[in-house]
Amino acid sequence: MARRKEEPDWILASASPRRKEILEGHGIFPVVIPSSVDETMPADLNLTPEETTIYLAELKAFAVLEELDPGDWPLGCYVLGVDTIVYKDRIIGKPVDEADALGILRSLRNTKHEVISGVCLIVAAPPQGEAALTPVKNHQFSDTTTVRFGDYTDDDILEYIRANPPYDKSGSYAVQSDWKKHILEVDGDIENVIGLTFMKLSMYLE
C-alpha cells in the first residue's frame, strides 16, 4: 500500500469506527488497515480473559505489520492491535443473530460484568537490508472496566437491538448509545468500554 506523505505514522489494525474516533479525539489520525486474521482461539490454549484479549490484539497487529511495505513507512511508526470482550462467567463475544443478542442482554440484566480490552502497540522500523518492517518495541497490556446494568424487559432489549443492530459489538450493546439509560455504574475507563483505553495507551507513547 502506497503511503501519502501527509498521512500519519499510526496504523490501526481494526475496522472499528469507535476506536478510530477515540484516537482522533486525542489528536491521533491513524491509517486504518483492518486485520483479517481468524480470531478463533486454539483449543489447547488455557488463557485468562485478559490474556485472551492480548493474544488476539497481538495476532491482529502482527498480521498487519507483515503486510506493510517498509519503503512506505518511516522509522518508529506505530501499529496498534486491539481486542475487546465482555466477561461474565464466560467470554461473551459479538452476537450472531437477534436471539443471541437477546440472550446476552438477558444474562447481563440486574448484574455486573467486565469489559476487557487487550492492546498490542508495536513500534516498527525497517532494518537495514531487511525486506519487512520489524518490531523495535512491543507493548502489551489489558484494561478492565466493570459495568453494572439495571432492570429492563425483553421488550426493551428487542426495541434496542432492532433500532441499533449490535452484531459488531461485544456484549450486544454500546455504552454511548440509547442503552446507556440501563447502565447504573461504570467503574473504570469508559473509553475502554467504547473500544480503546487511551488513558492507559498514552503511558506507552514516546
Backbone as a printed PyTorch tensor [residue, N CA C, xyz], in Angstrom:
tensor([[[  0.8460,  -1.1980,   0.0000],
         [  0.0000,   0.0000,   0.0000],
         [  0.8750,   1.2390,   0.0000]],

        [[  0.6570,   2.1340,  -0.9490],
         [  1.4490,   3.3570,  -1.0190],
         [  1.0080,   4.3240,   0.0650]],

        [[  1.9660,   4.9630,   0.6710],
         [  1.6910,   5.8990,   1.7650],
         [  1.8860,   7.3230,   1.2930]],

        [[  0.8590,   8.1550,   1.4410],
         [  0.9830,   9.5630,   1.0900],
         [  1.7510,  10.2920,   2.1870]],

        [[  2.4990,  11.2900,   1.8160],
         [  3.3580,  11.9800,   2.7710],
         [  2.5820,  12.6240,   3.9070]],

        [[  1.3300,  13.0650,   3.6220],
         [  0.5860,  13.7580,   4.6660],
         [ -0.0730,  12.8020,   5.6510]],

        [[  0.0190,  11.5080,   5.3970],
         [ -0.6130,  10.5580,   6.3000],
         [  0.2120,  10.4230,   7.5830]],

        [[ -0.4530,  10.0920,   8.6800],
         [  0.2460,   9.9910,   9.9660],
         [  1.0470,   8.7030,  10.0890]],

        [[  1.7650,   8.6060,  11.1750],
         [  2.6390,   7.4620,  11.3900],
         [  2.0010,   6.4360,  12.3120]],

        [[  0.6580,   6.3670,  12.2830],
         [ -0.0940,   5.3990,  13.0730],
         [ -0.8920,   4.4960,  12.1410]],

        [[ -0.8790,   3.2140,  12.4330],
         [ -1.6850,   2.2500,  11.7010],
         [ -2.5980,   1.5510,  12.7030]],

        [[ -3.8910,   1.6270,  12.4790],
         [ -4.8730,   0.9670,  13.3290],
         [ -5.2970,  -0.3310,  12.6620]],

        [[ -4.9590,  -1.4550,  13.2880],
         [ -5.2680,  -2.7750,  12.7260],
         [ -6.6800,  -3.1960,  13.1240]],

        [[ -7.6360,  -2.3380,  12.8380],
         [ -9.0250,  -2.5790,  13.2450],
         [ -9.9450,  -1.7580,  12.3590]],

        [[-11.1030,  -2.3460,  12.0180],
         [-12.1070,  -1.6280,  11.2350],
         [-13.0880,  -0.8810,  12.1310]],

        [[-12.8880,  -0.9540,  13.4390],
         [-13.8350,  -0.3420,  14.3760],
         [-13.8480,   1.1780,  14.2360]],

        [[-14.9790,   1.7600,  13.8540],
         [-15.0380,   3.2250,  13.7850],
         [-14.9150,   3.8790,  15.1540]],

        [[-15.2980,   3.1500,  16.1810],
         [-15.2210,   3.7070,  17.5400],
         [-13.7760,   3.8630,  17.9910]],

        [[-12.9250,   2.9140,  17.6750],
         [-11.5080,   3.0360,  18.0390],
         [-10.8520,   4.1830,  17.2710]],

        [[-11.1960,   4.2980,  16.0110],
         [-10.6640,   5.3890,  15.2020],
         [-11.1080,   6.7380,  15.7900]],

        [[-12.3690,   6.8320,  16.1890],
         [-12.8860,   8.0850,  16.7540],
         [-12.1940,   8.4310,  18.0770]],

        [[-11.9200,   7.4110,  18.8980],
         [-11.2270,   7.6680,  20.1670],
         [ -9.8350,   8.2270,  19.8980]],

        [[ -9.0910,   7.6040,  18.9930],
         [ -7.7540,   8.0960,  18.6610],
         [ -7.8270,   9.5220,  18.1190]],

        [[ -8.7580,   9.7670,  17.2190],
         [ -8.8780,  11.1020,  16.6390],
         [ -9.2650,  12.1320,  17.6930]],

        [[-10.0690,  11.7050,  18.6650],
         [-10.4400,  12.6070,  19.7510],
         [ -9.2540,  13.0190,  20.6040]],

        [[ -8.1800,  12.2220,  20.5480],
         [ -6.9550,  12.5420,  21.2910],
         [ -5.8530,  13.0500,  20.3680]],

        [[ -6.2350,  13.4650,  19.1670],
         [ -5.2700,  14.0940,  18.2680],
         [ -4.4420,  13.1530,  17.4260]],

        [[ -4.8260,  11.8810,  17.3500],
         [ -4.1020,  10.8910,  16.5410],
         [ -5.0020,  10.4610,  15.3900]],

        [[ -4.5110,  10.6000,  14.1630],
         [ -5.3120,  10.3030,  12.9830],
         [ -4.6730,   9.1370,  12.2320]],

        [[ -5.1050,   7.9150,  12.5390],
         [ -4.4230,   6.7330,  12.0120],
         [ -4.8500,   6.3720,  10.5970]],

        [[ -3.9900,   5.6480,   9.9280],
         [ -4.3550,   4.9250,   8.7250],
         [ -5.0060,   3.6160,   9.1920]],

        [[ -6.1760,   3.3130,   8.6540],
         [ -6.8950,   2.1090,   9.0620],
         [ -6.5850,   0.9810,   8.0870]],

        [[ -5.9880,  -0.0850,   8.6080],
         [ -5.7250,  -1.2900,   7.8270],
         [ -6.2570,  -2.4720,   8.6510]],

        [[ -7.5030,  -2.8470,   8.4500],
         [ -8.0860,  -3.9080,   9.2860],
         [ -7.3560,  -5.2350,   9.1170]],

        [[ -7.2300,  -5.9420,  10.2180],
         [ -6.6620,  -7.2840,  10.1800],
         [ -7.7470,  -8.2800,   9.7750]],

        [[ -7.3520,  -9.2650,   9.0070],
         [ -8.3060, -10.2950,   8.5740],
         [ -7.9830, -11.6540,   9.2030]],

        [[ -7.3340, -11.6490,  10.3540],
         [ -6.9290, -12.9100,  10.9810],
         [ -8.1430, -13.6700,  11.5120]],

        [[ -8.0080, -14.9700,  11.5950],
         [ -9.0200, -15.8210,  12.2220],
         [ -8.9070, -15.6440,  13.7330]],

        [[ -9.9780, -15.1810,  14.3620],
         [ -9.9460, -14.9040,  15.7950],
         [-10.3920, -16.0930,  16.6450]],

        [[-10.5080, -17.2720,  16.0280],
         [-10.8440, -18.4750,  16.7790],
         [ -9.6640, -18.8710,  17.6660]],

        [[ -9.9240, -19.0120,  18.9400],
         [ -8.8430, -19.3530,  19.8660],
         [ -8.4810, -20.8300,  19.7670]],

        [[ -7.1980, -21.1690,  19.7120],
         [ -6.7830, -22.5730,  19.7140],
         [ -7.2780, -23.2860,  20.9660]],

        [[ -7.7660, -24.4970,  20.7870],
         [ -8.3680, -25.2420,  21.8990],
         [ -7.3610, -25.5930,  22.9850]],

        [[ -6.0800, -25.6760,  22.6280],
         [ -5.0790, -26.1020,  23.6060],
         [ -4.5280, -24.9360,  24.4440]],

        [[ -4.9650, -23.7140,  24.1640],
         [ -4.5050, -22.5820,  24.9620],
         [ -5.4180, -22.3980,  26.1660]],

        [[ -4.8170, -22.3070,  27.3430],
         [ -5.5920, -22.1250,  28.5660],
         [ -5.2950, -20.7270,  29.1040]],

        [[ -5.9450, -19.7340,  28.5260],
         [ -5.6430, -18.3470,  28.8410],
         [ -6.7500, -17.7220,  29.6860]],

        [[ -6.3700, -16.7620,  30.5020],
         [ -7.3540, -15.9650,  31.2250],
         [ -8.0480, -15.0360,  30.2240]],

        [[ -9.1810, -14.4370,  30.6070],
         [ -9.8110, -13.4720,  29.6940],
         [ -8.8650, -12.3390,  29.3000]],

        [[ -8.0740, -11.8460,  30.2480],
         [ -7.1230, -10.7750,  29.9490],
         [ -6.0610, -11.2500,  28.9520]],

        [[ -5.5360, -12.4380,  29.1730],
         [ -4.5230, -12.9990,  28.2670],
         [ -5.1090, -13.2590,  26.8850]],

        [[ -6.3750, -13.6310,  26.8380],
         [ -7.0420, -13.8790,  25.5630],
         [ -7.0960, -12.6180,  24.7170]],

        [[ -7.4670, -11.4920,  25.3460],
         [ -7.5590, -10.2390,  24.5840],
         [ -6.1830,  -9.7870,  24.0930]],

        [[ -5.1580,  -9.9640,  24.9130],
         [ -3.8050,  -9.5770,  24.4950],
         [ -3.3250, -10.4750,  23.3540]],

        [[ -3.5950, -11.7560,  23.4630],
         [ -3.2110, -12.7100,  22.4100],
         [ -3.8170, -12.2980,  21.0670]],

        [[ -5.1090, -11.9670,  21.0610],
         [ -5.7840, -11.5990,  19.8210],
         [ -5.3230, -10.2350,  19.3090]],

        [[ -5.0840,  -9.3070,  20.2330],
         [ -4.5840,  -7.9870,  19.8240],
         [ -3.2230,  -8.1240,  19.1550]],

        [[ -2.3580,  -8.9580,  19.7160],
         [ -1.0370,  -9.1740,  19.1250],
         [ -1.1510,  -9.8500,  17.7560]],

        [[ -2.0520, -10.8040,  17.6550],
         [ -2.2690, -11.5020,  16.3870],
         [ -2.6580, -10.5050,  15.2890]],

        [[ -3.5720,  -9.6000,  15.6280],
         [ -4.0360,  -8.5990,  14.6540],
         [ -2.9020,  -7.6430,  14.2600]],

        [[ -2.1850,  -7.1440,  15.2600],
         [ -1.1330,  -6.1650,  14.9830],
         [ -0.0320,  -6.7660,  14.1040]],

        [[  0.4090,  -7.9780,  14.4180],
         [  1.4840,  -8.5900,  13.6440],
         [  1.0250,  -8.9830,  12.2390]],

        [[ -0.2510,  -9.3580,  12.1010],
         [ -0.7630,  -9.6910,  10.7710],
         [ -0.6980,  -8.4730,   9.8500]],

        [[ -1.0320,  -7.3010,  10.3730],
         [ -0.9700,  -6.0810,   9.5710],
         [  0.4800,  -5.6590,   9.3510]],

        [[  1.3080,  -5.7690,  10.3850],
         [  2.7250,  -5.4090,  10.2630],
         [  3.3840,  -6.1660,   9.1140]],

        [[  3.0700,  -7.4450,   8.9940],
         [  3.6990,  -8.2860,   7.9660],
         [  3.2820,  -7.8870,   6.5560]],

        [[  2.1650,  -7.1680,   6.4210],
         [  1.6840,  -6.7580,   5.1020],
         [  2.2970,  -5.4340,   4.6340]],

        [[  2.9580,  -4.7070,   5.5290],
         [  3.4120,  -3.3610,   5.1980],
         [  4.6960,  -3.3770,   4.3850]],

        [[  4.7660,  -2.4610,   3.4380],
         [  5.9850,  -2.2430,   2.6600],
         [  6.8790,  -1.2930,   3.4500]],

        [[  8.0820,  -1.7240,   3.8440],
         [  8.9380,  -0.8660,   4.6710],
         [  9.3120,   0.4470,   4.0030]],

        [[  9.2270,   0.4900,   2.6780],
         [  9.5470,   1.7330,   1.9950],
         [  8.4740,   2.7950,   2.1320]],

        [[  7.2910,   2.3950,   2.5850],
         [  6.1690,   3.3260,   2.6980],
         [  6.0210,   3.9230,   4.0900]],

        [[  6.7750,   3.4070,   5.0580],
         [  6.5580,   3.8160,   6.4460],
         [  7.8730,   4.2330,   7.0950]],

        [[  7.8500,   5.2710,   7.9130],
         [  9.0880,   5.8010,   8.4870],
         [  9.5320,   5.0410,   9.7310]],

        [[ 10.7320,   5.3420,  10.1480],
         [ 11.2600,   4.8020,  11.3920],
         [ 10.3530,   5.1850,  12.5530]],

        [[  9.9780,   4.1990,  13.3400],
         [  9.2120,   4.4820,  14.5460],
         [  7.7250,   4.6210,  14.3550]],

        [[  7.1420,   4.0680,  13.2870],
         [  5.6880,   4.1380,  13.1440],
         [  5.0380,   3.1470,  14.1140]],

        [[  3.8170,   3.4590,  14.4950],
         [  3.0700,   2.6270,  15.4410],
         [  2.0810,   1.7410,  14.6910]],

        [[  1.9850,   0.4820,  15.1150],
         [  0.9380,  -0.4230,  14.6480],
         [  0.1450,  -0.8460,  15.8800]],

        [[ -1.1560,  -0.5840,  15.8630],
         [ -1.9930,  -0.7930,  17.0440],
         [ -3.0380,  -1.8710,  16.7930]],

        [[ -2.9620,  -2.9430,  17.5830],
         [ -3.9750,  -4.0000,  17.5630],
         [ -4.7470,  -3.9890,  18.8740]],

        [[ -6.0420,  -4.1890,  18.7980],
         [ -6.8990,  -4.1440,  19.9910],
         [ -7.9470,  -5.2530,  19.9000]],

        [[ -8.2650,  -5.8400,  21.0280],
         [ -9.3780,  -6.7900,  21.0860],
         [-10.1640,  -6.5370,  22.3730]],

        [[-11.4780,  -6.5210,  22.2630],
         [-12.3400,  -6.2370,  23.4180],
         [-13.3640,  -7.3520,  23.5930]],

        [[-13.5350,  -7.7820,  24.8330],
         [-14.5560,  -8.7840,  25.1500],
         [-15.3840,  -8.3180,  26.3330]],

        [[-16.5400,  -8.9100,  26.4680],
         [-17.3460,  -8.7780,  27.6850],
         [-17.2230, -10.0980,  28.4330]],

        [[-17.0540, -10.0030,  29.7610],
         [-16.8810, -11.2220,  30.5480],
         [-17.8430, -11.2430,  31.7270]],

        [[-18.6430, -12.2870,  31.7890],
         [-19.4690, -12.5850,  32.9590],
         [-19.6780, -14.0930,  32.9900]],

        [[-18.8830, -14.7420,  33.8190],
         [-18.8930, -16.2010,  33.9320],
         [-18.2870, -16.8840,  32.7050]],

        [[-18.2540, -16.1890,  31.5950],
         [-17.6860, -16.7160,  30.3530],
         [-17.3350, -15.5230,  29.4710]],

        [[-16.5520, -15.7720,  28.4460],
         [-16.2660, -14.7180,  27.4670],
         [-17.4730, -14.5550,  26.5610]],

        [[-17.9640, -13.3360,  26.4820],
         [-19.1160, -13.0240,  25.6400],
         [-18.6300, -12.1860,  24.4660]],

        [[-18.7890, -12.7160,  23.2960],
         [-18.3350, -12.0010,  22.1120],
         [-19.4600, -11.2330,  21.4370]],

        [[-19.3890, -11.1340,  20.1260],
         [-20.4050, -10.4340,  19.3440],
         [-21.5570, -11.3870,  19.0450]],

        [[-22.7900, -10.9220,  19.1120],
         [-23.9300, -11.8140,  18.8490],
         [-23.9930, -12.2020,  17.3740]],

        [[-24.4810, -13.4130,  17.1440],
         [-24.5680, -13.8900,  15.7640],
         [-25.9230, -13.5900,  15.1420]],

        [[-26.9400, -13.4000,  15.9770],
         [-28.2690, -13.0850,  15.4640],
         [-29.0910, -12.4400,  16.5710]],

        [[-30.3560, -12.1230,  16.2730],
         [-31.2050, -11.4340,  17.2430],
         [-31.4200, -12.2620,  18.5030]],

        [[-31.6290, -13.5580,  18.3360],
         [-31.8600, -14.4250,  19.5010],
         [-30.6330, -14.4510,  20.4130]],

        [[-29.4550, -14.4610,  19.8100],
         [-28.2170, -14.4580,  20.5910],
         [-28.0690, -13.1340,  21.3410]],

        [[-28.3420, -12.0210,  20.6710],
         [-28.2630, -10.7060,  21.3190],
         [-29.2560, -10.6120,  22.4670]],

        [[-30.4490, -11.1170,  22.2590],
         [-31.4640, -11.1240,  23.3160],
         [-30.9710, -11.9200,  24.5130]],

        [[-30.4110, -13.0920,  24.2660],
         [-29.9210, -13.9340,  25.3550],
         [-28.7700, -13.2880,  26.1070]],

        [[-27.8720, -12.6230,  25.3860],
         [-26.7370, -11.9620,  26.0320],
         [-27.2120, -10.8500,  26.9600]],

        [[-28.0750,  -9.9770,  26.4730],
         [-28.5310,  -8.8590,  27.3010],
         [-29.4250,  -9.3200,  28.4370]],

        [[-30.1300, -10.4140,  28.2490],
         [-30.8650, -11.0170,  29.3800],
         [-29.8910, -11.4240,  30.4810]],

        [[-28.7740, -12.0380,  30.0800],
         [-27.8140, -12.5570,  31.0620],
         [-27.1040, -11.4490,  31.8260]],

        [[-27.1060, -10.2280,  31.2790],
         [-26.4110,  -9.1030,  31.9190],
         [-27.3590,  -8.2420,  32.7490]],

        [[-28.6220,  -8.5680,  32.7490],
         [-29.6400,  -7.7690,  33.4390],
         [-29.4710,  -7.8450,  34.9560]],

        [[-29.5810,  -6.6840,  35.6260],
         [-29.5190,  -6.6050,  37.0960],
         [-28.2290,  -7.1890,  37.6670]],

        [[-27.1240,  -6.9750,  36.9880],
         [-25.8670,  -7.5330,  37.4850],
         [-24.6850,  -6.7640,  36.9060]],

        [[-23.4850,  -7.1380,  37.3410],
         [-22.2600,  -6.5150,  36.8490],
         [-21.5560,  -7.4480,  35.8680]],

        [[-20.8170,  -6.8460,  34.9570],
         [-19.9520,  -7.6140,  34.0740],
         [-18.6900,  -6.7980,  33.8180]],

        [[-17.7000,  -7.4350,  33.2490],
         [-16.4330,  -6.7610,  32.9550],
         [-16.2620,  -6.5910,  31.4530]],

        [[-15.7600,  -5.4400,  31.0750],
         [-15.3390,  -5.2010,  29.6940],
         [-13.8140,  -5.1670,  29.7060]],

        [[-13.2150,  -6.0820,  28.9830],
         [-11.7580,  -6.2580,  28.9990],
         [-11.2100,  -6.0060,  27.6040]],

        [[-10.2520,  -5.1000,  27.5110],
         [ -9.5810,  -4.8410,  26.2360],
         [ -8.1090,  -5.2070,  26.3510]],

        [[ -7.6300,  -5.9150,  25.3440],
         [ -6.2090,  -6.1840,  25.2220],
         [ -5.6340,  -5.3080,  24.1320]],

        [[ -4.4300,  -4.8200,  24.3460],
         [ -3.7910,  -3.9050,  23.4080],
         [ -2.3840,  -4.4090,  23.0850]],

        [[ -2.0380,  -4.3380,  21.8020],
         [ -0.6680,  -4.5880,  21.3630],
         [ -0.2300,  -3.3820,  20.5490]],

        [[  0.7530,  -2.6710,  21.0420],
         [  1.2800,  -1.4870,  20.3620],
         [  2.7090,  -1.7780,  19.9210]],

        [[  2.8950,  -1.8900,  18.6220],
         [  4.2070,  -2.1920,  18.0580],
         [  4.8360,  -0.9030,  17.5330]],

        [[  6.0530,  -0.6600,  17.9380],
         [  6.8560,   0.3940,  17.3210],
         [  7.7100,  -0.3020,  16.2650]],

        [[  7.4690,   0.0320,  14.9940],
         [  8.0970,  -0.7080,  13.9020],
         [  9.1030,   0.1480,  13.1560]],

        [[ 10.1040,  -0.5150,  12.5970],
         [ 11.1290,   0.1820,  11.8200],
         [ 11.6440,  -0.7440,  10.7330]],

        [[ 12.0500,  -0.1840,   9.5850],
         [ 12.6420,  -1.0150,   8.5330],
         [ 14.1380,  -1.1780,   8.7680]],

        [[ 14.6020,  -2.3240,   9.2210],
         [ 16.0320,  -2.5020,   9.4740],
         [ 16.8440,  -2.5160,   8.1870]],

        [[ 18.0840,  -2.1700,   8.3150],
         [ 18.9850,  -2.0960,   7.1680],
         [ 19.0690,  -3.4450,   6.4670]],

        [[ 18.7490,  -3.4450,   5.1840],
         [ 18.8930,  -4.6660,   4.4070],
         [ 17.7460,  -5.6330,   4.5230]],

        [[ 16.7640,  -5.3370,   5.3410],
         [ 15.6340,  -6.2470,   5.5130],
         [ 14.4920,  -5.8540,   4.5790]],

        [[ 13.6540,  -6.8280,   4.2500],
         [ 12.5590,  -6.5930,   3.3130],
         [ 11.2270,  -6.3560,   4.0180]],

        [[ 11.2310,  -6.2960,   5.3270],
         [  9.9860,  -6.1170,   6.0530],
         [ 10.2300,  -5.2780,   7.2950]],

        [[  9.1700,  -4.6090,   7.7290],
         [  9.2570,  -3.8920,   8.9990],
         [  9.3370,  -4.8890,  10.1400]],

        [[ 10.1060,  -4.5610,  11.1570],
         [ 10.2030,  -5.4310,  12.3200],
         [  9.9290,  -4.6150,  13.5810]],

        [[  9.4520,  -5.2790,  14.6230],
         [  9.1400,  -4.5500,  15.8570],
         [ 10.3900,  -4.1540,  16.6220]],

        [[ 10.5210,  -2.8670,  16.9010],
         [ 11.5850,  -2.3870,  17.7750],
         [ 11.1310,  -2.5190,  19.2250]],

        [[  9.8460,  -2.2170,  19.4430],
         [  9.2400,  -2.3870,  20.7610],
         [  7.8640,  -3.0120,  20.5700]],

        [[  7.4570,  -3.7770,  21.5610],
         [  6.1600,  -4.4440,  21.5110],
         [  5.5220,  -4.3190,  22.8940]],

        [[  4.6500,  -3.3360,  23.0390],
         [  3.9790,  -3.0970,  24.3090],
         [  2.6500,  -3.8560,  24.3320]],

        [[  2.4260,  -4.6090,  25.3930],
         [  1.1840,  -5.3700,  25.5300],
         [  0.5880,  -5.1390,  26.9110]],

        [[ -0.7010,  -4.9200,  26.9460],
         [ -1.3710,  -4.7420,  28.2390],
         [ -2.8650,  -4.9440,  28.0620]],

        [[ -3.5600,  -5.0650,  29.1800],
         [ -5.0270,  -5.1330,  29.1490],
         [ -5.5800,  -4.1310,  30.1490]],

        [[ -6.8380,  -3.8100,  29.9790],
         [ -7.5150,  -2.9110,  30.9070],
         [ -8.9290,  -3.4340,  31.1140]],

        [[ -9.4260,  -3.3290,  32.3500],
         [-10.7400,  -3.8550,  32.6900],
         [-11.6160,  -2.7670,  33.2850]],

        [[-12.8300,  -2.6630,  32.7850],
         [-13.8290,  -1.7480,  33.3160],
         [-15.0420,  -2.5700,  33.7280]],

        [[-15.5690,  -2.2960,  34.9160],
         [-16.7590,  -3.0010,  35.3970],
         [-17.9940,  -2.1580,  35.1240]],

        [[-19.0020,  -2.7950,  34.5630],
         [-20.2490,  -2.1140,  34.1920],
         [-21.4110,  -2.8020,  34.8960]],

        [[-22.3010,  -2.0120,  35.4720],
         [-23.4810,  -2.5760,  36.1460],
         [-24.7460,  -2.1200,  35.4310]],

        [[-25.5560,  -3.0960,  35.0450],
         [-26.8370,  -2.8230,  34.4050],
         [-27.9590,  -2.8540,  35.4360]],

        [[-29.0150,  -2.1100,  35.1620],
         [-30.2220,  -2.1490,  35.9740],
         [-31.2140,  -3.1500,  35.4090]],

        [[-32.4770,  -2.9230,  35.7070],
         [-33.5410,  -3.8220,  35.2620],
         [-34.1090,  -3.3200,  33.9330]],

        [[-34.5130,  -4.2380,  33.1020],
         [-35.1740,  -3.9070,  31.8430],
         [-35.8920,  -5.1610,  31.3580]],

        [[-36.8070,  -4.9860,  30.4390],
         [-37.6260,  -6.0890,  29.9560],
         [-37.0730,  -6.6450,  28.6460]],

        [[-37.5970,  -7.8020,  28.2520],
         [-37.2430,  -8.3510,  26.9470],
         [-37.6840,  -7.4070,  25.8350]],

        [[-38.8140,  -6.7410,  26.0260],
         [-39.2670,  -5.7750,  25.0280],
         [-38.2770,  -4.6180,  24.8960]],

        [[-37.6900,  -4.1890,  26.0270],
         [-36.6610,  -3.1450,  25.9820],
         [-35.4700,  -3.6020,  25.1440]],

        [[-35.0750,  -4.8560,  25.3440],
         [-33.9380,  -5.3960,  24.5960],
         [-34.2430,  -5.4270,  23.1000]],

        [[-35.4020,  -5.9780,  22.7510],
         [-35.7500,  -6.1130,  21.3400],
         [-35.8900,  -4.7610,  20.6580]],

        [[-36.4620,  -3.8050,  21.3590],
         [-36.5830,  -2.4610,  20.7920],
         [-35.2070,  -1.8740,  20.5180]],

        [[-34.2950,  -2.0980,  21.4460],
         [-32.9420,  -1.5540,  21.2990],
         [-32.1890,  -2.2200,  20.1540]],

        [[-32.1480,  -3.5480,  20.1380],
         [-31.3050,  -4.2260,  19.1470],
         [-31.8790,  -4.1030,  17.7350]],

        [[-33.1910,  -3.8790,  17.6090],
         [-33.7710,  -3.6770,  16.2800],
         [-33.4940,  -2.2720,  15.7580]],

        [[-33.3910,  -1.3270,  16.6600],
         [-33.0620,   0.0470,  16.2640],
         [-31.5580,   0.2670,  16.1650]],

        [[-30.7790,  -0.5470,  16.8990],
         [-29.3190,  -0.4040,  16.9510],
         [-28.6820,  -1.7760,  16.7500]],

        [[-28.5940,  -2.2640,  15.5130],
         [-28.0410,  -3.6020,  15.2850],
         [-26.7140,  -3.8020,  16.0140]],

        [[-26.6230,  -4.8220,  16.8880],
         [-25.4600,  -4.9680,  17.7670],
         [-24.4240,  -5.9790,  17.2920]],

        [[-24.4740,  -6.3670,  16.0290],
         [-23.7140,  -7.5350,  15.6030],
         [-22.2170,  -7.2960,  15.4480]],

        [[-21.7810,  -6.0530,  15.6280],
         [-20.3430,  -5.7670,  15.6360],
         [-19.8730,  -5.3450,  17.0230]],

        [[-20.6850,  -5.6580,  18.0430],
         [-20.3760,  -5.1850,  19.3920],
         [-20.3450,  -6.3430,  20.3900]],

        [[-19.2250,  -6.4940,  21.0770],
         [-19.1530,  -7.4870,  22.1460],
         [-20.1620,  -7.1220,  23.2290]],

        [[-20.9230,  -8.1120,  23.6840],
         [-21.9220,  -7.8590,  24.7210],
         [-23.2350,  -7.3400,  24.1920]],

        [[-23.3170,  -7.0610,  22.8920],
         [-24.5600,  -6.6590,  22.2200],
         [-25.0340,  -5.2490,  22.5320]],

        [[-24.1560,  -4.3980,  23.0410],
         [-24.5790,  -3.0350,  23.3330],
         [-23.4220,  -2.0740,  23.1390]],

        [[-23.7700,  -0.7860,  23.0360],
         [-22.7780,   0.2890,  23.0040],
         [-23.0870,   1.2350,  24.1470]],

        [[-22.0870,   1.5150,  24.9730],
         [-22.2960,   2.3400,  26.1560],
         [-22.6750,   3.7660,  25.7930]],

        [[-22.3160,   4.2050,  24.5960],
         [-22.5930,   5.5690,  24.1740],
         [-23.9170,   5.6960,  23.4250]],

        [[-24.6870,   4.6080,  23.3380],
         [-25.9500,   4.6020,  22.6080],
         [-27.1280,   4.8000,  23.5710]],

        [[-28.3470,   4.6020,  23.0590],
         [-29.5450,   4.7100,  23.8930],
         [-29.5320,   3.7150,  25.0500]],

        [[-28.7100,   2.6960,  24.9430],
         [-28.6560,   1.6770,  26.0050],
         [-28.1110,   2.2500,  27.3190]],

        [[-27.4790,   3.4130,  27.2600],
         [-26.8820,   3.9890,  28.4720],
         [-27.9080,   4.2370,  29.5670]],

        [[-29.1850,   4.3460,  29.2230],
         [-30.2110,   4.5590,  30.2580],
         [-30.3630,   3.3480,  31.1630]],

        [[-29.8740,   2.1890,  30.7180],
         [-29.9400,   0.9750,  31.5390],
         [-28.6460,   0.7290,  32.3110]],

        [[-27.6700,   1.6260,  32.1690],
         [-26.3810,   1.4600,  32.8380],
         [-26.3800,   2.2650,  34.1320]],

        [[-26.2180,   1.5790,  35.2520],
         [-26.2490,   2.2380,  36.5540],
         [-24.8740,   2.6980,  37.0120]],

        [[-23.8340,   2.0120,  36.5690],
         [-22.4910,   2.3300,  37.0750],
         [-21.4240,   1.8720,  36.0840]],

        [[-20.4110,   2.6920,  35.9170],
         [-19.2240,   2.3270,  35.1450],
         [-18.0150,   2.5780,  36.0290]],

        [[-17.3140,   1.5240,  36.3970],
         [-16.1500,   1.6240,  37.2810],
         [-14.8950,   1.3740,  36.4550]],

        [[-14.2360,   2.4630,  36.0680],
         [-13.0440,   2.3590,  35.2400],
         [-13.1470,   3.3140,  34.0590]],

        [[-12.3090,   3.0870,  33.0690],
         [-12.2240,   3.9630,  31.9030],
         [-13.3840,   3.6820,  30.9560]],

        [[-14.2640,   4.6630,  30.7540],
         [-15.4170,   4.4460,  29.8730],
         [-14.9830,   4.2860,  28.4230]],

        [[-13.8520,   4.8840,  28.0270],
         [-13.3690,   4.6920,  26.6590],
         [-12.9780,   3.2380,  26.4210]],

        [[-12.6010,   2.5320,  27.4640],
         [-12.3130,   1.1160,  27.3510],
         [-13.5670,   0.3490,  26.9460]],

        [[-14.7160,   0.7540,  27.4800],
         [-15.9870,   0.1090,  27.1360],
         [-16.3540,   0.4250,  25.6870]],

        [[-16.0400,   1.6250,  25.2500],
         [-16.3300,   2.0190,  23.8730],
         [-15.4420,   1.2500,  22.8940]],

        [[-14.1990,   0.9350,  23.3030],
         [-13.3650,   0.1350,  22.4140],
         [-11.8700,   0.2870,  22.5550]],

        [[-11.4040,   1.3210,  23.2830],
         [ -9.9550,   1.5110,  23.4160],
         [ -9.6660,   2.3790,  24.6310]],

        [[ -8.8310,   1.8900,  25.5230],
         [ -8.4380,   2.6780,  26.6870],
         [ -7.2600,   3.5710,  26.3290]],

        [[ -7.5470,   4.7880,  25.8900],
         [ -6.4620,   5.7010,  25.5300],
         [ -5.6880,   6.1310,  26.7730]],

        [[ -6.3730,   6.2240,  27.8930],
         [ -5.7240,   6.6430,  29.1370],
         [ -4.5120,   5.7540,  29.4430]],

        [[ -4.6820,   4.4490,  29.2900],
         [ -3.5810,   3.5290,  29.5650],
         [ -2.6180,   3.4760,  28.3870]],

        [[ -3.1500,   3.5520,  27.1630],
         [ -2.2990,   3.5470,  25.9800],
         [ -1.3010,   4.7080,  26.0090]],

        [[ -1.7460,   5.8610,  26.4780],
         [ -0.8870,   7.0530,  26.4630],
         [  0.3650,   6.8710,  27.3180]],

        [[  0.3450,   5.9380,  28.2610],
         [  1.5080,   5.6900,  29.1080],
         [  2.6730,   5.0850,  28.3150]],

        [[  2.3670,   4.5160,  27.1490],
         [  3.3850,   3.8280,  26.3560],
         [  3.8520,   4.6520,  25.1620]],

        [[  3.3270,   5.8520,  25.0110],
         [  3.6930,   6.6720,  23.8670],
         [  4.9520,   7.4620,  24.1620]],

        [[  5.7930,   7.6280,  23.1640],
         [  7.0680,   8.3040,  23.3420],
         [  7.0670,   9.6530,  22.6420]]])
